[in-house]
Amino acid sequence: MRPLTLNIMFSNTFLSHLIPALLTFSFVLPIFIQATPAVAGADEMRQEQVRELLRNRLEAGRLEASLKVADEPIFSQTNLPAFYINRGFDTAWTSEGVPAPVVDSLITAIRNSYHEGLNPDDYHLRIIEEYVANVRSRDVARLSIQPGILVDIELLCTDAYLILASHYLSGKVDPATIDSYWRAQRRELNLAEYLQTAVENGTIIQSLNNLLPARPGYGYLRDALRRYRAIEKAGGWPSIPEGPVIRKGDRGDRIPLLRQRLLLAGDLSVNADTTDTLFDDILEAGVRRFQYRHGLDADGIVGAATTRALNTPVRDRLIATELNLERWRWLPQDLGERHIVVNIAGFDVRVIESDEVVMQMKAVVGRLYRQTPVFSGRMTYLVLSPFWHIPPTIARQDVLPQVQRDVEYLSRQNMKVFQGWGADTREVDPHTIDWGSVNRRTMPYRFRQDPGPANALGTVKFMFPNQYHVYLHDSPARDLFGRAQRDFSSGCIRVEKPLELAAYLLRGTRWTPAEISKAMSEPVERTVNLPQSIPVHLLYWTAWAEQDGTIHFRHDVYQRDGKLLAALRSIRPGINTAIGSIDI
């Protein structure tokens, strides 16, 4: 409709009454106003109505302790109101009565969460897309747009950003709620302020991506997820029928299937002949690589354990990859330029400098009923030829029953008995004690094992003080490092190469490898402070990937994957409020 031009002169008094009336008329009949030059004024008025309605919705939601858009809950009960209060209830996602371009960026970012192993539907994706498409179609058709739907878009988009940002920053699940052995130092951030900056700068996608773990290992595992999804989309991999052990030199119908299976997972060259029925050297090398990646004995023989691993569905491997991406998001922002990582599920210790592995060794970790906890600490000193002050649990449950059967067990193990603490500590002759009458719960004695070949800590222990009294140490039971699954300790981590690790940590001091080795062999306990402390991270990864694309999977020795998967699928998005300032 084209406006009429009237050559009429009005008094100032008449105009002062006419203009407000026209403005009111513009809101009542939006279809007419949108077709006139007064569009800008109508849009401004609509935005003012949106601001007021937004404020009322937030205040009502706070009184009712809940907010909903249609049947979609709004989860962010702290940062969402703070975000709008800080900006005077000005809109962030709508402008001039329609969704702003930042909404499209947010929709893209939500879709991208799929590549991080998350579910885009947890972030209001479908309803945001539906509402945005509806408003834009009405705008194109010059139909009226109710302020209420613009407020809905504001609430949905802000909530989606805050939930997704929280999950990128510190994970969807709080690990402490599903595992008492897990103490993660999760990252914190004022997300209301962070979103404000992202909106002002138009950096929605980049700001969210910046919250993801920056370490290369996370990116390698994300690439692995993409590869395994492609395998699943193509139909997965073939199963190997049960049958006798297969080894080099054998022929049979199962061998082409084995070749196809290894080829799909990258354990055979793409040029390998998948129809050959002979188990040759090339196939044996492929089997060894597969076994290495799955923590099996790399003997090149396809027995029961290897067959089970080969026949694990690709869907299970995808899930394991997604679970461990979540575990990455639980880690501190800064692991340290130089740090030590213990992968409990991988029975492995690595020393890392500038994201490069400079030392790697096997580890023995806690048994299922004495699990090694997950936490981060800082190693500050080591002890050469250490005494072993036997922890109360081990003393009551392991040592006391042995002594009650045979008191000479103590002398054979080079152990002594003590009673009292501090200045009142005194050594007690074990032959003067009626061990049969000693109660496990009230036992007043302590045991100490002196330095020597039988000492359970070996020749050195590496200390990073913590509430669990867990540390790295040597071990006299060297044969255990030859096992594929190495969960034999009472919680501490036994390391395969104690001398090499000690020499690395004491570089630049008077403690040469020769001096360290000499002190290790002497029955004198020595405490040596590190010239520079080093962060230590005890982690639990059942899947990880290397820079060259190698993907590793491990048996879930502590049965933690199932609990995490259930939590990821059952916890409503955004419920995670365990992290102080990022309470969403």
N, C-alpha and C positions, 0 to 999 in steps of 0.2 A: 504494500500500500504506500503510495507516495504522499507526503505531507502537503496540506494546503497552505498557500501563502496568503495571509490576510493583511491588508493595508489598513490596520486599525491602530489607533494610538490608545495606550492604556496608562492610567495613572499609576504612580508607585504603590499606592495603597491597594489597588486592585491586583497588581502583580504579586504583592506580598501574600495575598490569600490564594491566588491562582496556582502558583508554583508548587506549594506543598500538596495541593489537591491533585495536580498532575502527577506528582511523584507517587502518591498513593495509588492513583489510577494505573500507573505503570506496573505496580506489583500485582494488582488484581487481574489485569489483562495482559499477561506477559506475551502472548502471541502477537498482539497488536504492537506492543512497544518494541519487540525485537525487529519489527519491520520499519521502524522509524529511526531518525537520527538520535533519539534519546537512549539508544542501546547502552552506551557507556554508563549513563546514570542508573539505568535499571540493573546493570551488572553490579555496580557498586552497592546498590541497595540490597541486592540479593546476597552479596558477600557479607554485608553487615548482618543480614538475617541469619546467615550460616554461622557467623561468629557467635551470635547470641544463642542460637539453638545448640551449638557445640558446647558452650559454657554450661547451659542448662542440663544437657545430657551428662556431662562429666560430673556436675554437682549432684545430680540425681543418682548417678551410678555409684558415687562415693557413699551416699547415704544408704543405698541398697547393697553395697559391697559387691556389685556385679554390673557388668555392661554386656549388652548383646546387640548384634545386628542381625535381624531376622532370627534364625536359630543359631547363629554363629557366635560363640563366646568371645569376648575381648579379654585377653589374659593379662595384659600389662596394666596392673592396678597401681603402680607407683610411678614409673617413668613416663607413661603416656600422659597422665594429667600434668606432671611436672613440665613436660615438653610444651604443652599448650599454654600453661600458666606463664612460662618464661617468655613466650612470644605474644602475650596478651590475647590469646585465643585466635590469633591470626591463622588463617588456613595455610597448610603446607603443600597439599596435594591437589588443590583446586584453585583456579584463578579465572576471574571474569565469568563465573558461573559454570565452568566446565573443568574436567580433569586436566591438570597441567602435564607438560612433557615428562616431569620427574616420575609420574605414575608409570609411564611406559618403561622407564629405567628400572623401577622397582619390580615390575612384572618380569622383566628379563632376568633380574637378579634372583627372584624367587625360582624361576625355571632352572636357573643355573645350579641351585642347591641340589638338584638331582645328581650332578657330577661330583658332589661332595659326599655322596652316600646318604643323603637326607631325602625326605618326602616333600615335594613342593606343596602338596595339599595341606600340610601342617601350617602353612603360612597364608591361609585365606585366598589362595590363588584363584580358585574357580569363581567365588563370589565377587572378588575384585574385578576379574575379567568381565563378568556378567554385568555388574553395575556400571563399569566404565563404558562398555559397549552400548548399554541402554542410554546413558546420558548423552554420549556423542551422537547417537543416531537421532535422538530427539532434537539435539542442537542443530544438526544438519537439516532436519525437517522443520525447523523453526517452531517446535512444539514447546510447551511449558516444561520447565524443570523445577521440581519441588526442592526447596532448600534441604529437606530432610535426607534426600538421597545423597546430597553432597556431603552432609555431615557423616553419613554412613561410610562413604568413601574415605573421608579423613580418618575415622576411627579404624577402619580395616587396614588401611595402608600404614598408618603409624604403628599399629599393633604388629602387623606383619614384619615391618622393618626391625622393631625392637626384639621380637622373638627370634628372627633369623640372626640378628646381630649377636644376641645372647648365645645362641647355639654355635655360631662360628667362633665366638670368643672363648667359650668355656665348656662347650658340649651340651647336648640336649638333656643328658642324664647326670645327676650328681652322683659320682661313684660311691661316695660314703653311704648313700642310702641303700645300696645293694651289696656292698662288700666292706666288712669291718676291717679288712686288712689293707684298705686303700686310703691313702692320705695324699691327695693331689694338691699341689700348689697352683690352683687355677687362677686364670687372669681376671683382673678387675678393670672396670671402666665405667664412667658416668655416661650411660647410653643416651640420656635425654640431651645432654650437651653435644654428644657426638653426632646425633641425628640432626640437630640444629645446624651444625657446621656443614654436614653433607647436603642439606636442603639449600642452604645459602649458596654453596659452591656448585650445586648441580652435579655432585659426585656420588650418587647413590650406589652405583655398581662398584666403583673403585673403593669407596669407604667400606663396604661390606667385604670385599675381597681382601682388604688390608687387615681384617680381623682374623683371617685364617692363619693357621700355623705357617711360619715363614721358612722353617727348616726344609731342606730338600727331600728328606725322607717322606714327608707328607705328600709332596708332589709326586714322588715315585709311586707311592701306594695308590694315589688317585689315578695315575696312568694305568696301573694294574687293574683297577676297577673297570676302567673303560675297555681294556683288552678282554677281560673275562665277560663283560656284558656283550661284547661283539661275538664271542664264542657261543654264548647262550642263545643269542639272536639267530645264529647260523645253525642251531640245532644241537649244540652241546658236543660232547665227545663220546665215543663208543665205550661200552663196558667190556671188560675182559672176562670171559666165562671162567668159572672156577675149574681147577684141574691141577695136575701135578706141577711141581716147581719147574720154571722155565729158565734155562741158562744158555750161555754161549755154546754154539754147536748144535742146539736143538732145532728141529723143524716142526711146523704144525700150523693149523688153521688159526690159532690164537695170535700168532706172531704178526700177521698183517694188521690186526686190530690194535696190537700193542704199538706198532709203528705209527698208526694213525693217531692214537691217543697221545703219544709223545710229541708228534709233530705239531698238533694243535696247541700244546702247552709250551712249545718252544724248546723242547729238550732234544729234538732232532732237527737237522738242517732242512730248510725248505726244499732242498734238492734231493732229499732222501727218497728212496724207492719204498713206497708204502705197501706194495704188493708182494714183496719178497717174503718167502716163508722161512728163511734161514735166520737164526739168531747169530748175527756176525759181530765183529768188533765194534762197528759203528753203533749198532743197536745196544750193545753192552755199555758203551760210553753214555748213550742217551739214558739208559736205566740208572746208571750211577749218578748222573746229573739230577734226574728226578728224585732219587733217594736223598741226595744231598739237600735239595730244596725242601724236602719234607721231613728232615731230621731223622731219617732212617739209616740203618747200617748200609753204607754205600758199597755193597759187595757185587753189584751188577747182576744179582740173581732175583728173579721175580717169584718171591714166595708169598705166603699168606698176608703178611703185613704190607708189602709193596702192592699186592693186588687190591687190598682194601683201600689204600690211598689212591691208586689209579681209578678205582670205581666210585670215589666220592663225587657226587654230582656237582656240576659247575655251579649250580644254585647255592650249594653249601659254601663253596669257595668265595662266591660273591658276597654272601652274608658275612663271612669271616673278614673279608676286606672292608666292608662297611663298618663292622664293629671296631676294627682297629683304627680306622679313620676317626671314629668317635674318641677313642683313647688318645689319639694324637691331640685332639682339641682340649683334653684335660691338662695338658702339660703347661709349665710356665712359659711365658713369652721368651725368656732368655735362658737357654740351657747352659750357656757359658761358651766362650770362644774355644776353651779347652775344657773337656769334661769326660766323665766316665759314665757309660751306660751299661747297666746290667739288665739283660732281657731274661726275666725269670722263666718264661715259657720256652725260650730258645736255648736255655742253659748256656749262656754266652755273655762274655764281658768284652766291651770295646772301649778303647781310649780314642777320643776324637779331638782333632785340632782343625779349626776352620772348616768344619763339615767333612773332613777327610779322616778315615780310620787309619790311625798310625800304629795301633797294636790291637790284637784280637786273641782271645783265648777261651777255652772251654771253662764252664763253671758247674759246680754242684750246688743245688738250691734245696730249700726246705721241702720236707715231705708233705703230703696232703693234710695230715693232721697237725703239722707244725709249719705252716706256710710262711714263706718269705714275704714280708709286707711290701707294699708299693709306696714309696715316698722319695723325696729328694733331700739330700744333705750336703755337707761340705767336709771333705777329707782334710784334716789338718796335721795329722801325725801318724807314724807307724811305730810298731814295737817289734824289735828283733829278739828272737829266742824268748817268746812271751810265756808267762805263767798262764794257765787256764783256770780262772776262777769260775767254777762250774755253776751255771745258773740254777736257781732253786727248783724250777720245774724238772730239769734234767737230773738234778741231784736226787729229788724225791722219786721220780718215776723210773729212772734208768740206773743210777749208781747205787742207791740204797738197796734195791732188791739183789744186786750182785754181791754187795757186802754182806747182806744177811745170809746168803748162801755160802760165802767163803770170804772171810775177812782178809785173806791174803791177796784178794783181788786188788786191794789198794796198793800194796807194794809192787805187784806186777805192773800196775798202770802208773807207777811213780806218783801216787796221790797221797796227800796228807789231809788230816782232819783238824778243823779249827772250831773254836767256840768263842762267842762274844764278838764285840765290835770295837773298833778304834783302839784306844789304849788298853782296853780290857781283853783284847784278842789274845788267845793262848792256843798253842798247839796241843792236841790231845792224842795220847797213845791209843790207836784204834783197838788194841787188845784189851783195854780196860773198860770198854763199853759193852753193855749187854745189847747187842744189835737186835736181837729177837724182840725186845720190848720197845724198840724205837718206832714211834708212830709216824707215818709219812706226813700227815698234816701238821704235826707239832714238832717235827725233828729240829733240835736246837743246834745241829752241827752243819758246818760248811766244808766243802771239799775243794782242794786246789791241786791241780796237776802241774808238776814242775817241768821246766824246759827239758827237752830230750827227744829222742826218736819216736816215742809213743805219744807225745803231746798232740792232742786233737787239733790244736791250732797250727801245727807244723812249726815252721821256723820264723814266721812273721805274721802279724795281723795289721790291717790297714784301717785306721779309725776315723769315722765321721760321726761324732756323738749324736745319738738320737734316742727317742723314748722307747724304742724297741730293743735296744742293746744289740743291734744287728751290725755286723761289719764284714769285711772281706778278710780272708786268711788263707794260709797254706794248709795242706792236709797230708798226713802220712799215708792215707789210703789212695795211692796214685792210680790204682787199677780202675777206680770208679770213673776216671776221665775217659776211659775207653768205651764206656757205655753210650748208647744213643740217647736214652732217657736218663737224666741224672738228677733225680729228686730224692736225695738220701740224707740231707742234713737236718738239723733241728731249727733251721730258720736263717742262719748265717750263710754267706756265700763263700764257698771254697774255690780258689782260683788255680788254674792249671800252671801258670807261669809266674810264681811269686817273686822270684829273683829279678826277672825282666821288668815286672811292674814296679818293684822297689827302686831299681836302677833308674827307670824313667822318672819317677817322682822325685828322686834326689839328684837329678842332673844339676851340674854346676856347683855341687858341694864337695866336701872332702870324701864323701861316701862313694867311692868307685865301686863297680861291680865286685871287684876282688875283696874290698873291705867289707861290703855288705855280706858276701858269702862267708867270710871268716867269722863275722859277728853272729851269723845265723847258726854256725856250728858250735858256738861256745855256750855253756850253760849259765850265761849271765844275761838277765833281761835288760835291754836298752831301749829307751824311748827316744825317737828321733823326730823332731819337728820338720815338716815339709818347708822348703824355701818359699813355696807358694801354694796356698790351699787350692783345692780343685773341687768343683761341684760333682756330686755323685747322684745319679738318677736310677733308682730301682723301678723298672717298668715291667709290664706284662703284655707282650705282643704275641698273638698267635698267627699273625700275618704281617709281613713287611716286604719291602721291595728295595732293590739296589739301583745304583745309577745306571748300570748296564741293562736294566730291565728284568733282571732275575727276580722272581717272586718266590718268597718263602712262606711255607705254612707249617704250623706246629700243632701237636696234640694239645688240647686244652687240659693241661695236667691238673689244674685247680678247679675245673668245671665252672669257669666264670663266664664263658661266652653265652651260655643259655640264659643266665640271669640278666646279662646286659641286653640280649635280644628281646627278652620279655619286657624289660623296662622301656626300651626304645619303642616298642609297639603298643605298650599299654598306657604309658604316661602321656597325658594330654600336653600338647605343645605349650611351652611357656610356663609350666608349673615350676620349673627350676628356679628357686629363689634363695639358694644357699650361699650366694656370693656377694654379700654386703651391698656395695654401691651399684652392682649390676642387677639388683632385684628388679625384675621387670614387672 
